[in-house]
Structures are given as C-alpha cells and as structure tokens.
Amino acid sequence: MGLAAAALGLLVQYAMLFAAIYAVTLVVYFATGLALTWVNRRHPERRIQPDRDGSRRMRREIRASMKALATSSALISSGFFAQLNGWTVAPLEASWWSIPVMFVVSMVLFDAWFYWGHRLLHLPALYRFHAPHHASLAPTAWSNDSSTTVDTLIEHGYYFVIWFILPMPAAALFAQRLYDQVSGMIGHAGFEYFASPTARWPSPLICTTFHDLHHSGFRYNFGNFFSLWDRMMGTVDPRYDAMVEEFEHPAAGGKAAVETGEGTHG
C-alpha cells in the first residue's frame, strides 16, 4: 500500500504540473497568435510572400499545434518533475546572476540542438515526420507548432534532456521556453517587422524573413534563434541578407519579396 500510495501521489503531482504548464502554453499560443494576426491585417505591405496567403490552413494548424504543444509541455514537465524529485543534476540556486547566465547558455545550446535536429528531420528517412510542417509554404503565426509528435520529440527533446546535464534553475529554462514560443510564432508570422542591421551579417541575430525563406525553399536556414550554425555550415539562404536590407528601406527599394518557386527539400 505504501508504494502504491507513493506512486499515486507522484502521478497526481505530475498530472497537475503538466496541466498547469500546458494551460499556460496554450494561453501564450493563442494570445500571441491573435495579436500577430491583428497586427498583420493592418500592415499588408509587410507580407514577405505577397503572392501566397497561408491563412486558409489556420484551423488545421491550430488542431495540429494543440497536439504538438501537449508533447512539448510533457517534455518540459517531465524534466522539471524529475528535478523537483531530486532525480537530475542539482540546479544552481536562483539568483540575480544564475538565471540570466543560464538563460543565455540555454539559448545557445537549444539553438545548436534545434539546428542539428532540424537537419536530421530533412533527411529522406525522417522527412515524412517533418513534411506536415512544410505544408505551410507561406507560414503564419499558427504554423509554428503545427508538427507531428516525432517532429516535436526531436526538436523539443532538449527541454527534457537538459535538466539531467546542466544545473539549470527552473526559472531560466521556463523563461527560455517562453521566449522560444513567442519568437517562434513571430518567426512564422509571414510579415516582416524586425528587419535591421542586427538581423543580418555580421550579426548572428535573425528576423522573420530567415525562417520564412526556409518554408518557401526548404534547403536553407535551419537555425532557430541565430544564424550561427547556418553560416558555419553553409546553409544560410544566399538571398537572406539582401532581403533584410531591402525590408529596412522599403521606400527606397521597394519591399523584398520571396519568389514563389516551391523548391525541393534537402
């Protein structure tokens, strides 16, 4: 009875933790998606692919996203649950320095994880798990999490594994996950608002055009937060920097526009 009661207690603890994290994630997803949709409707001139409109897929993408976000929430919930029960590397004490430092460390590590996981998903043997995400040739904010379970496990498996590798304060990883969610939806929004010199060479930062080019062409721009890995591995879209510069000065050169050729996946 003692073991059964303990197991039941752990199960209830995990279920409550997962439910809370999933609920917050859905609130962030819908709030961000609705806000971006509202802004985009008022700025049609900022559309990256003027000849395509991905909004017709919205309902399908929201349904797929709710499943994928459940998987993401389960991954980070499981890692946090393990930390709470002392099964992981002991975390650093939360402080004014440990949270921002580990947040930055996690950003860099997750970007590397995402880049190589994303490249893996583009291999012929695994692409079928990633292909539904690429059905959105002109992505919208709702496209960000429109993925299969296998796709999500590969790209977001980091949120389970990292608790067992680094002394991660929970606040740092949850902050990074929140940033990942919001920036990912902005990156899929299909409208460019953040083009600036800091989003192109030699800066490692990116803007919405970066991932939009990945959806329209498939062969380039696999990174998540930064262009570092793409530049090192020769997978940055050769059009990217020039397009960002055009979006910086729409009155002078006209806004940049992605060609509508679909390309082939690599």
ABEGO torsion letter per residue (X at the ends): XAAAAAAAAAAAAAAAAAAAAAAAAAAAAAAAAAAAAAAAAABAAABABAABBAAAAAAAAAAAAAAAAAAAAAAAAAAAAAAAAGABBBBBBBBAAAAAAAAAAAAAAAAAAAAAAAAAAABAAAAAAAAAAAABABBBAAAAABBBAAAAAAAAAAAAAAAAABBBBAAAAAAAAAAAAAAAAAAAAGBBAABBAAABOABABBBAAAAAAAAAAGABGABAABAAAAAAAGABBAAAAAAAAAAABAAAAEBBBBBABAEBBX
